[in-house]
Amino acid sequence: MNDDLQAAEDGLANGTSSFHKMGKGMVAFLRATLGFEPEVMREASERLADAESTASADHRKAQRDPQVHRSAIYPIGSEFALCHAQAQLMSAVVGVLNESLTESIRGFYKLRKAFVTLDAILAAEDKYMCGQTISARASVDSVRSNRSARSTRAVPGGFGDDRSSGKKQEKSLLDTVRQNEAQAAAKSTTMSNGPTMAEDDDDDDDEFYDVDESHENTPKTDTYAGHVEINGIIKDLARKSLDDDDRNESQDLPPLRVLSSNHQVLDHDPDSDVFSNPIDVFIHSGANLCFGLLLVMISMIPPAFNRLLFIIGFHGDRDRGLRLLWQASKFHNINGAMAGLCLLGFYHQVITFADILPEPSITRSSENKAQQDVQGYPQERCEALLQDMRSRHPKSHLWLVEQARMEAMNRRLSTSLSILGSSSQNKSPLKQVEALNMFEKSLTAMFIYDYSLCAESFLNCVKLNNWSHALYYYIAGAAHVESYRHCKMSSGSNKESKKHAEKATEFLHQAPKHAGKKKFMARQLPFDVF
């Protein structure tokens, strides 16, 4: 992520573990997705297939190895299950980018298996957080019980005897904790055997029950009566007030974690004691990156196709996916850097072209401020993230491109163009990053009506990549048409206008010759058809 893929290749060359092979596959994957070159994509496919098979073998071996790492959060072998899922995800993307319909279908099959594996890893985090919540609740109940016992005066005859009441309170507390733990274990039985890496596709075994609609003896009310059942105890919320007697009992007690969704989110910072082990850091950041990216991508698929994906087991959730990516971006590793790149790419390339954005959420406290809306454009968070990424990877031109996109989104096109121009002079050692920088410079020049620079930059894109030369020649020709019109309208020299006319004719005639040469999923690109 610092524009030094050769150093990454050298560092990974001598390793044969699942992590080394996954790293090699990721290097080739970055080259492939940045440049879309066929030979690089073939190399990426081979490396990722090797990483996938090695991770699968290591995962099976870890189930029988007593010396393997045992995490307090994740089942045994989760680190290899994650490597396997990451390799499958990258293989799926490369397969879709290939010009083969067969490879695309295989890619979607791998995508589903990775989805199931990552969902199982996130379910392990849910189980861990549920256990933490139960422990905190038991601690609160214990403090309340002790304070209640101290405040009760002993009465001769046994009713207020300290020994008998203490035994009853201790038994009641143990029963409550055991009941809560049993409910939590039943809720997360799918994780009892650890991530299965989606070897078995018969995972859709949900049971559905008809709702009992006969409530003849239940009185109907016009308003909500406030009855809530929690752990078998019915509480009347309508009669609760701030003057209740148990208000004083809740003072100076440990605060309980309040969750705003059905998922118990593990959102601790990297310096938390929860992530004292680097393997847990790798699993957590990697699972949040991959699953978050999947949820966001699936949520952006058109509704008709999204319904088909829902039938085969894919469920998109943009809000949760973005929050998972933000969580992964906190960690100073490859997963955190990739999460930051995905977030900035989403906000600066998808959200920037949306005319209607959701209103920012209103926060009333500093605690809720961290849970602000993520589907709009959180400008302050994006600026802080970009600054953090540039400090982590100061030599990378990828972050300069994102900086230019951020300036363009804030309507500072001249500043964006100057950043891209300085980046072009100090070229990146990666040809793919240089092509991306030049393409962004071409678009920004077109948006700011600098037609001369626009035509020059798009012609440079022809030299830097092989993706859509028809588009590049067409826009260069259109830019010269606009320059020709400006010369005519401003009474410019005939020599200048004639030069623009000749170049416009040349490039516009050149564009159809390159149309149809590039295909996506065995179909021509939309602009080539046009």
VOVO-609882 format. One line per 5 residues: their letters; for each residue x, y, z of C-alpha. Coordinates in Angstrom, 3 decimals. Layout:
a> X/Y/Z  ...
***
This chain:
mnddl> 0.000/0.000/0.000  3.056/2.264/-0.229  3.578/1.850/-4.002  6.361/-0.685/-3.446  4.915/-3.980/-4.593
qaaed> 8.371/-5.269/-5.525  9.489/-4.999/-1.900  6.326/-6.878/-0.922  7.161/-9.591/-3.471  10.706/-9.895/-2.083
glang> 9.481/-10.100/1.503  6.976/-12.847/0.699  9.134/-14.814/-1.753  10.631/-17.329/0.689  7.477/-18.050/2.720
tssfh> 5.209/-21.056/2.110  2.529/-20.525/4.776  -1.090/-19.653/4.074  -0.375/-16.061/5.067  2.578/-15.728/2.673
kmgkg> 0.659/-17.233/-0.230  -2.371/-15.070/0.484  -0.051/-12.037/0.532  1.428/-13.006/-2.833  -2.070/-13.415/-4.220
mvafl> -3.085/-10.010/-2.888  -0.083/-8.351/-4.584  -1.089/-9.876/-7.923  -4.725/-8.986/-7.233  -3.824/-5.319/-6.699
ratlg> -1.915/-5.272/-9.969  -4.847/-6.928/-11.766  -7.603/-4.674/-10.415  -5.622/-1.483/-10.952  -4.778/-2.229/-14.580
fepev> -7.256/-4.898/-15.845  -4.464/-6.455/-17.921  -5.222/-10.073/-19.026  -1.775/-11.520/-18.310  -1.707/-10.011/-14.812
mreas> -5.204/-11.371/-14.108  -4.108/-14.870/-15.138  -1.150/-14.679/-12.760  -3.441/-13.470/-9.974  -5.839/-16.380/-10.579
erlad> -3.015/-18.927/-10.296  -1.615/-17.423/-7.097  -5.018/-17.148/-5.458  -5.871/-20.763/-6.335  -2.645/-21.868/-4.630
aesta> -3.420/-19.727/-1.567  -6.941/-21.130/-1.424  -5.829/-24.774/-1.406  -3.075/-24.138/1.174  -5.442/-22.325/3.541
sadhr> -7.991/-25.136/3.254  -5.349/-27.743/4.148  -4.071/-25.665/7.092  -7.610/-25.201/8.385  -8.203/-28.965/8.452
kaqrd> -4.828/-29.492/10.122  -5.603/-26.881/12.796  -8.685/-28.836/13.910  -6.404/-31.698/15.032  -3.364/-29.738/16.242
pqvhr> -3.321/-29.202/20.041  -0.549/-26.580/19.715  -2.554/-24.275/17.445  -3.544/-20.792/18.579  -6.726/-20.777/20.679
saiyp> -8.569/-17.492/20.755  -11.017/-16.266/23.381  -13.187/-14.839/20.579  -12.870/-17.051/17.519  -13.063/-20.838/16.999
igsef> -9.958/-22.876/16.243  -8.546/-22.312/12.756  -10.413/-19.068/12.092  -7.237/-17.400/10.810  -6.962/-20.027/8.044
alcha> -10.685/-19.833/7.337  -10.235/-16.091/6.834  -7.295/-16.625/4.456  -9.415/-19.104/2.516  -12.337/-16.653/2.314
qaqlm> -10.091/-13.761/1.262  -8.554/-15.859/-1.500  -12.033/-16.877/-2.666  -13.203/-13.252/-2.699  -10.250/-12.063/-4.751
savvg> -10.604/-15.048/-7.100  -14.267/-14.164/-7.575  -13.444/-10.569/-8.486  -10.742/-11.649/-10.940  -13.152/-14.202/-12.432
vlnes> -15.814/-11.553/-13.012  -13.258/-9.170/-14.528  -12.189/-11.925/-16.926  -13.848/-11.981/-20.327  -15.326/-15.423/-19.694
ltesi> -18.887/-16.137/-18.616  -17.813/-19.507/-17.171  -15.202/-17.859/-14.937  -17.803/-15.314/-13.825  -20.200/-18.079/-12.738
rgfyk> -17.394/-19.791/-10.819  -16.609/-16.441/-9.252  -20.159/-16.033/-7.937  -20.050/-19.567/-6.525  -16.844/-18.757/-4.631
lrkaf> -18.397/-15.484/-3.535  -21.224/-17.333/-1.851  -18.885/-19.745/-0.044  -16.782/-16.822/1.210  -19.964/-15.064/2.341
vtlda> -20.958/-18.056/4.500  -17.484/-18.355/6.045  -17.245/-14.647/6.896  -20.756/-14.674/8.333  -19.689/-17.496/10.668
ilaae> -16.634/-15.524/11.849  -18.783/-12.451/12.553  -21.247/-14.703/14.403  -18.365/-15.721/16.700  -17.877/-12.040/17.540
dkymc> -21.607/-11.758/18.259  -21.328/-14.713/20.622  -18.328/-13.179/22.384  -20.051/-9.802/22.798  -23.202/-11.521/24.048
gqtis> -21.107/-13.266/26.701  -19.553/-9.934/27.687  -23.009/-8.405/28.047  -24.151/-11.310/30.230  -21.059/-10.921/32.443
arasv> -21.698/-7.199/32.833  -25.365/-7.826/33.670  -24.396/-10.484/36.220  -21.943/-8.024/37.783  -24.697/-5.432/38.091
dsvrs> -27.075/-7.966/39.645  -24.352/-9.032/42.066  -23.730/-5.460/43.223  -27.447/-4.857/43.655  -27.876/-8.098/45.621
nrsar> -24.986/-7.282/47.955  -26.257/-3.763/48.612  -29.785/-5.045/49.207  -28.461/-7.675/51.655  -26.479/-5.065/53.614
strav> -29.461/-2.737/53.860  -31.847/-5.449/55.169  -32.137/-5.674/58.952  -31.934/-9.215/60.380  -35.188/-10.365/62.004
pggfg> -35.143/-13.157/64.622  -36.902/-16.248/63.426  -35.065/-16.766/60.144  -36.893/-14.487/57.662  -34.178/-11.858/57.767
ddrss> -31.316/-14.118/58.733  -28.129/-13.162/56.841  -27.087/-16.745/56.212  -30.372/-17.937/54.745  -30.948/-14.785/52.693
gkkqe> -27.361/-14.828/51.420  -27.699/-18.429/50.251  -30.980/-17.635/48.493  -29.507/-14.571/46.788  -26.414/-16.498/45.725
kslld> -28.558/-19.327/44.326  -30.837/-16.843/42.537  -27.852/-15.061/40.994  -26.285/-18.317/39.810  -29.603/-19.445/38.317
tvrqn> -29.958/-16.147/36.476  -26.439/-16.279/35.071  -26.851/-19.915/34.028  -30.164/-19.153/32.359  -28.656/-16.221/30.440
eaqaa> -25.631/-18.253/29.387  -27.893/-21.082/28.173  -29.903/-18.608/26.097  -26.733/-17.126/24.627  -25.358/-20.566/23.797
akstt> -28.620/-21.594/22.142  -28.624/-18.369/20.142  -25.206/-19.044/18.674  -25.143/-22.817/18.205  -24.102/-22.350/14.591
msngp> -20.630/-21.386/15.791  -20.099/-24.412/18.030  -17.895/-26.156/15.500  -16.164/-23.062/14.121  -16.162/-21.648/10.595
tmaed> -16.706/-24.439/8.094  -15.373/-22.490/5.087  -18.698/-23.213/3.386  -17.802/-26.772/2.444  -21.439/-27.748/2.811
ddddd> -24.000/-25.768/0.847  -26.976/-27.065/2.881  -26.800/-24.120/5.259  -30.265/-22.691/4.682  -31.965/-24.759/7.388
defyd> -33.985/-21.975/9.023  -37.297/-23.092/10.473  -40.415/-20.976/10.050  -43.433/-21.029/12.335  -46.943/-19.681/11.864
vdesh> -47.941/-16.911/14.234  -50.662/-17.763/16.702  -53.511/-15.429/15.802  -56.089/-16.530/18.368  -56.127/-14.047/21.245
entpk> -59.781/-14.112/22.299  -59.169/-13.475/25.992  -56.666/-10.673/25.472  -58.226/-7.189/25.837  -57.529/-4.734/23.020
tdtya> -56.205/-1.271/23.852  -56.109/1.880/21.768  -52.575/2.735/22.895  -49.449/0.748/23.704  -49.691/-0.519/27.265
ghvei> -45.947/-0.840/27.696  -45.676/-4.526/28.559  -42.284/-5.974/27.606  -41.117/-9.510/28.288  -37.399/-9.811/29.095
ngiik> -35.990/-13.236/30.011  -39.444/-14.489/30.980  -40.212/-11.479/33.224  -43.012/-9.159/32.091  -42.246/-5.538/32.850
dlark> -44.844/-2.767/32.737  -43.012/0.176/31.194  -46.072/2.401/31.193  -46.089/2.531/34.987  -42.382/3.177/35.296
slddd> -41.272/6.644/36.302  -38.223/8.450/37.562  -39.616/8.259/41.085  -39.438/4.448/41.327  -37.808/3.001/44.416
drnes> -35.214/1.112/42.402  -33.814/4.343/41.028  -31.439/4.721/43.947  -30.191/1.153/43.499  -28.837/1.919/40.020
qdlpp> -26.438/4.618/41.157  -22.687/3.935/40.938  -23.257/0.704/38.986  -21.231/-0.392/35.950  -22.880/0.925/32.745
lrvls> -24.313/-1.668/30.400  -23.408/-1.668/26.711  -26.357/-0.423/24.640  -26.517/-1.762/21.090  -28.457/-0.004/18.351
snhqv> -28.928/-3.073/16.134  -29.512/-6.804/16.309  -25.785/-7.463/15.909  -23.453/-7.327/18.911  -20.778/-5.111/17.370
ldhdp> -17.173/-5.652/18.424  -16.018/-2.070/17.866  -13.088/-1.775/20.272  -10.031/0.256/19.336  -6.741/-1.446/18.354
dsdvf> -5.138/-0.639/21.739  -7.903/-2.474/23.625  -7.036/-5.518/25.734  -9.422/-7.534/23.559  -6.886/-7.359/20.719
snpid> -3.759/-8.235/22.667  -3.037/-11.151/20.319  -1.962/-10.246/16.748  -3.831/-13.241/15.292  -7.085/-11.906/16.738
vfihs> -6.257/-8.518/15.223  -5.731/-10.141/11.824  -8.988/-12.117/12.016  -11.069/-9.185/13.239  -9.763/-6.605/10.765
ganlc> -9.840/-9.052/7.850  -13.360/-10.310/8.550  -14.685/-6.765/8.973  -13.010/-5.698/5.721  -14.249/-8.588/3.581
fglll> -17.746/-8.957/5.003  -18.293/-5.202/5.107  -17.223/-4.862/1.476  -19.519/-7.735/0.485  -22.517/-6.209/2.255
vmism> -21.925/-2.832/0.584  -21.442/-4.331/-2.884  -24.557/-6.521/-2.650  -26.633/-3.560/-1.428  -25.692/-1.613/-4.586
ippaf> -26.911/-4.299/-6.999  -30.137/-3.377/-8.881  -33.349/-4.630/-7.164  -34.263/-7.248/-9.790  -30.870/-8.966/-9.575
nrllf> -30.674/-8.402/-5.829  -33.813/-10.502/-5.329  -32.119/-13.389/-7.135  -29.060/-13.059/-4.882  -31.340/-13.045/-1.841
iigfh> -32.828/-16.371/-2.920  -29.396/-18.020/-3.118  -28.320/-16.698/0.271  -26.852/-13.203/-0.254  -28.121/-10.403/1.961
gdrdr> -26.907/-6.833/1.514  -26.825/-4.242/4.295  -25.116/-1.000/3.320  -25.264/0.625/6.746  -23.779/-2.370/8.552
glrll> -21.235/-2.929/5.778  -19.938/0.629/5.981  -19.669/0.419/9.769  -17.642/-2.795/9.456  -15.306/-1.088/6.978
wqask> -14.862/1.884/9.311  -14.025/-0.528/12.133  -11.443/-2.353/9.985  -9.830/0.943/8.942  -8.699/1.549/12.543
fhnin> -6.038/-1.172/12.340  -2.540/-0.526/11.022  -2.213/-3.505/8.693  -3.058/-4.428/5.112  -6.708/-4.993/6.071
gamag> -6.998/-1.515/7.568  -5.378/0.091/4.528  -7.647/-1.780/2.106  -10.698/-0.834/4.182  -9.659/2.824/4.038
lcllg> -9.188/2.609/0.273  -12.632/0.998/-0.145  -14.312/3.626/2.034  -12.728/6.574/0.256  -13.446/4.986/-3.107
fyhqv> -17.104/4.486/-2.171  -17.622/8.035/-0.937  -15.621/9.748/-3.684  -16.728/7.660/-6.669  -20.263/6.518/-5.806
itfad> -21.638/9.108/-3.392  -20.019/12.007/-5.295  -22.290/11.335/-8.308  -25.482/11.144/-6.219  -27.667/14.249/-6.238
ilpep> -29.862/13.179/-3.307  -28.076/12.201/-0.094  -29.592/11.241/3.268  -29.702/13.922/5.929  -26.899/13.645/8.534
sitrs> -28.109/12.095/11.771  -28.671/14.406/14.747  -26.493/13.457/17.726  -27.198/14.564/21.266  -24.083/13.374/23.058
senka> -20.442/12.692/22.391  -21.068/8.962/22.871  -23.641/8.866/20.072  -21.516/11.050/17.822  -19.287/8.095/16.990
qqdvq> -22.375/6.291/15.665  -23.214/8.995/13.148  -24.798/8.220/9.820  -22.366/6.610/7.362  -24.516/6.416/4.245
gypqe> -24.321/10.123/3.407  -20.960/11.854/3.176  -19.226/12.057/6.598  -16.759/14.723/5.513  -14.861/15.076/8.797
rceal> -14.368/11.330/9.161  -13.204/11.009/5.547  -10.713/13.844/5.982  -9.340/12.277/9.176  -9.141/8.857/7.513
lqdmr> -7.287/10.222/4.487  -4.820/12.095/6.691  -4.208/8.934/8.706  -3.651/6.828/5.572  -1.237/9.351/4.064
srhpk> 0.781/9.346/7.286  0.871/5.527/7.292  1.860/5.269/3.593  3.578/8.548/2.635  5.005/7.282/-0.678
shlwl> 1.756/5.957/-2.126  0.122/7.864/-4.980  -3.196/6.120/-4.348  -3.886/8.472/-1.458  -2.959/11.476/-3.593
veqar> -5.631/10.393/-6.073  -8.129/10.145/-3.213  -7.024/13.580/-1.988  -7.720/14.996/-5.446  -11.135/13.292/-5.531
meamn> -11.990/14.773/-2.135  -11.079/18.261/-3.350  -13.201/17.740/-6.458  -16.154/16.589/-4.370  -15.872/19.800/-2.354
rrlst> -16.061/21.789/-5.649  -12.384/22.744/-5.610  -11.546/21.445/-9.084  -8.498/23.693/-9.591  -6.907/22.365/-6.383
slsil> -7.741/18.810/-7.437  -6.120/19.368/-10.829  -2.963/20.785/-9.277  -2.629/17.736/-6.986  -3.012/15.369/-9.927
gsssq> -0.550/17.440/-11.981  2.131/17.322/-9.289  1.528/13.583/-8.919  2.019/13.145/-12.673  5.413/14.879/-12.529
nkspl> 6.551/12.698/-9.614  5.412/9.433/-11.167  4.535/6.312/-9.224  6.676/3.210/-9.847  3.442/1.313/-10.475
kqvea> 2.166/1.666/-14.026  -1.380/0.869/-12.886  -1.414/3.691/-10.309  0.015/6.088/-12.876  -2.779/5.147/-15.312
lnmfe> -5.379/5.711/-12.587  -3.880/9.121/-11.808  -3.911/10.104/-15.498  -7.527/8.998/-15.966  -8.629/11.037/-12.945
kslta> -6.694/14.022/-14.281  -8.437/13.642/-17.660  -11.902/13.619/-16.095  -11.168/16.612/-13.857  -9.833/18.595/-16.832
mfiyd> -13.055/17.786/-18.698  -15.207/18.889/-15.738  -13.365/22.212/-15.479  -13.596/22.806/-19.284  -9.828/22.753/-19.834
yslca> -10.227/21.098/-23.236  -6.597/21.279/-24.246  -5.437/19.452/-21.107  -8.415/17.068/-21.375  -7.471/15.948/-24.903
esfln> -3.784/15.612/-24.001  -4.516/13.581/-20.856  -6.924/11.150/-22.536  -4.375/10.498/-25.285  -1.849/9.679/-22.553
cvkln> -4.368/7.165/-21.144  -4.133/5.333/-24.490  -0.427/4.759/-23.823  -0.870/3.706/-20.192  -3.570/1.002/-20.429
nwsha> -5.503/-1.143/-22.892  -8.977/-0.870/-21.449  -11.155/1.428/-23.602  -9.226/3.217/-26.323  -12.465/4.006/-28.200
lyyyi> -13.639/6.125/-25.256  -10.294/7.919/-24.958  -10.103/8.828/-28.651  -13.751/9.907/-28.719  -13.400/12.309/-25.759
agaah> -10.118/13.687/-27.152  -11.878/14.366/-30.469  -14.856/15.988/-28.701  -12.466/18.209/-26.718  -10.895/19.441/-29.967
vesyr> -14.401/20.122/-31.340  -15.045/22.383/-28.345  -11.678/24.110/-28.824  -12.570/24.653/-32.500  -15.891/26.257/-31.495
hckms> -14.151/28.552/-29.017  -11.743/29.728/-31.709  -14.634/30.478/-34.071  -16.720/32.279/-31.431  -13.805/34.377/-30.146
sgsnk> -12.665/35.378/-33.663  -9.441/33.459/-33.251  -6.958/32.730/-35.989  -8.059/30.470/-38.796  -4.827/28.544/-38.446
eskkh> -5.623/27.617/-34.826  -9.217/26.620/-35.592  -8.092/24.564/-38.596  -5.604/22.663/-36.413  -8.349/21.753/-33.914
aekat> -10.660/20.711/-36.753  -8.053/18.345/-38.181  -7.321/16.735/-34.816  -11.020/16.389/-34.020  -11.611/14.644/-37.350
eflhq> -8.643/12.349/-36.841  -9.567/11.218/-33.332  -13.304/10.847/-33.981  -12.549/8.642/-36.993  -10.032/6.695/-34.911
apkha> -12.528/5.846/-32.144  -14.749/3.339/-34.061  -11.667/1.348/-35.110  -11.056/0.418/-31.452  -14.692/-0.245/-30.518
gkkkf> -15.650/-3.830/-29.705  -12.126/-5.038/-28.916  -12.694/-5.088/-25.144  -15.519/-7.107/-23.602  -16.914/-7.492/-20.105
marql> -18.586/-10.821/-19.209  -18.580/-11.760/-22.910  -20.443/-8.586/-23.861  -19.297/-5.349/-25.489  -18.811/-2.283/-23.322
pfdvf> -21.805/0.095/-23.388  -19.840/2.978/-24.892  -18.411/0.750/-27.611  -21.968/-0.196/-28.595  -22.836/3.501/-28.710
***
